Amino acid sequence: MDLFSSYASDDAAFQVAGPAPRDYTEDFNLLRQLLFPAQWGRDAGDRHTHLRLREDLLHRLAAQLPDASIEALLGQLPGIRETLKTDVQAAYAGDPAAKSYTEIIRAYPGFQATMVHRVVHELYVQGSDEALLYARELQEYAHSRTGIDIHPGASIGGHFFIDHGTGVVIGETAEIGDWVRIYQGVTLGVLHFEKDKNGDGTVLVKGNKRHPTLGSHVVIGAGAKVLGPVSIGDHVNIGANAWIDEDIQPYTTVFVAEHPRLERRSRTGKG
C-alpha cells in the first residue's frame, strides 16, 4: 500500500475535515492590542483605531468560527478585559520585581498565557466543534510562546498570577478561585484515569472531574504537584516541590518537612 492508498482505509474520525491550519501569531497580536491598546502603542482614546483592530480580528475569526461564536466572543471581551485588569493588579501586588502594569502586560509570560486562556475558555464553554478546535490551537500557540500549558476548559477566578511560569500545567477540569498565585513547574493534574466501561477498555473516560479545585487566596510554590479531584481550601499555602493528592483544609500550610541532605566535598589540585 502506498501513502495515497492508505487514505482510503481511514475510518470516519480521520476523514473529518477541519479549517486550513494557520499561524496564530496575528490572532494573538490582535487580541492583546484590542484588550490593552495603550500598552501596545495604540491610541486607546481613538475609536477608529479600536474599530480597525476589531474588524481585523473579525476577519481572522471568520475563517475559523461560525458567526454565532464570533458574536458571543466579542460580547464577552469587555468582561474578559475587566478580569484581566485584576490579574495585572495581582501580579503587581505579588511580585516585588514588577515595576509597572505595562511591564506585566508586555513582558510577563504568565499574564500572556492567562490572557489567551480567558479568551479561549469562553469558546470552550460554547462547545461547538469549531470553537473547541480554535480554542485548543490558540491555547497551544500561547503554550509554545510562554511554556505555560493551560487547558481551555480550566475555570480560573480573578486576580490570578502565574509567576515565572515555565513548566506550569493546568488541566481541563481544574477550578481555581480568586487571588491564587502559582509559581514555575506547578502541575494541577490527574492522579488516576478511568477507562470507559461502555467501550473496549482502551479509551479513557472523557468529561469527568479529574483535576483539583482550589479555593481563594491560595499560593502554590515552585515544582509542587496537586493531583486528582482534590479540594484545596481558602488561604492555603503549598510549599515548593510538595506532592498533594488529598484534600487540604482552609488556613493550612503544607510543605516538605525533610529535605534531602546536601553533601559537600572539597576539591584540591589544579584546574
Helices and strands as residue ranges (DSSP letters): H 3-7, H 12-15, H 25-35, G 38-40, H 47-62, H 67-94, H 101-107, H 109-126, H 129-146, E 149-150, E 155-156, E 161-162, E 169-170, E 175-176, E 181-182, E 187-189, E 213-214, E 219-220, E 225-227, E 231-232, E 237-238, E 243-244, E 253-254
